[in-house]
Amino acid sequence: MLSVSLGPLGLSLGHLILMLAFIVALVVGAVNGRKEGVPVAGSLADIFLVAMVCARIGFVIRYFEHYQDNWLGVLDIRDGGFDVLSGLTAALVFAGYLWWRRRPLRRPLAFAMAAGLITWGSVSGLIGLIESQAQSLPDTPLATLDGQPTSLAGVAAGQPMVVNLWASWCPPCIREMPVLEEAQQRYPEVAFVFANQGEHPDTIRSFLASHSLTLDHVLSDRSGALGRVSGSQGLPTTLFYNARGQLVDSHMGELSHATLARSLERFDSR
């Protein structure tokens, strides 16, 4: 499962785990803070904010070359570009500062931070282990825009593959298309596949023409089976499979040049 649907809202599993960890930290902090007679929620919110800001700064620094021509992109966090190590380090340093400066806060804050980190680390690790063992290239039947049956394996031909699940009515899908179009030219050793979810081929052709997009492998998944098989509950979702057909990364939401570059690095690390 890559994402979950909460009514009209789709959340990636990573975001959901982060929210769960924060809620656990708030509950544990509130219980222990009541015993000490000190509020903890405000301090935890400050730590979380500092962690997110530093995680974004760390990511931008790491992939700075991809932001040089788009300074506003630094502020556009819709691409999900955050560096976990930078955020975690900042959270621990700031929590240490609060622990040192506010003596009554020390015990409840320590318990809250420990509970949140344990929840986040254990759940993330368990899900990552399960997905690394279970996810492989789906054999879901697809079709070309001419109606010819095909599959992802038939397109890949032993190459690493980026599979983008999209629809013409999805604004983030539209915004990220030029990024993917450019990438398929920059990385010819990677097969980029654009699996439209649920729309008629004529609608797909009209969309590509109206946006002047030239994409190599545009496929139709009229039933949306690929999204269900891969565990995606929202669009856009992008899946990254290595040359052996193993899922090495996934991204829910809009891709930027920087977040795409980060995911493509996974091909070299697996």
Stockholm file with secondary structure:
# STOCKHOLM 1.0

chainA/1-270         MLSVSLGPLGLSLGHLILMLAFIVALVVGAVNGRKEGVPVAGSLADIFLVAMVCARIGFVIRYFEHYQDNWLGVLDIRDGGFDVLSGLTAALVFAGYLWWRRRPLRRPLAFAMAAGLITWGSVSGLIGLIESQAQSLPDTPLATLDGQPTSLAGVAAGQPMVVNLWASWCPPCIREMPVLEEAQQRYPEVAFVFANQGEHPDTIRSFLASHSLTLDHVLSDRSGALGRVSGSQGLPTTLFYNARGQLVDSHMGELSHATLARSLERFDSR
#=GR chainA/1-270 SS CCEEEETTEEEEHHHHHHHHHHHHHHHHHHHHHHHHTCCCHHHHHHHHHHHHHHHHHHHHHHTGGGTTTCGGGGTCGGGCCCCHHHHHHHHHHHHHHHHHHCGGGHHHHHHHHHHHHHHHHHHHHHHHHHHHHHCBCCCCCEEETTSCEECHHHHHTTSCEEEEEECTTCHHHHHHHHHHHHHHHHCTTSEEEEEEESCCHHHHHHHHHHTTCCCSEEEEETTCHHHHHHTCCSSSEEEEECTTSBEEEEEESCCCHHHHHHHHTHHHHC
#=GC SS_cons         CCEEEETTEEEEHHHHHHHHHHHHHHHHHHHHHHHHTCCCHHHHHHHHHHHHHHHHHHHHHHTGGGTTTCGGGGTCGGGCCCCHHHHHHHHHHHHHHHHHHCGGGHHHHHHHHHHHHHHHHHHHHHHHHHHHHHCBCCCCCEEETTSCEECHHHHHTTSCEEEEEECTTCHHHHHHHHHHHHHHHHCTTSEEEEEEESCCHHHHHHHHHHTTCCCSEEEEETTCHHHHHHTCCSSSEEEEECTTSBEEEEEESCCCHHHHHHHHTHHHHC
//
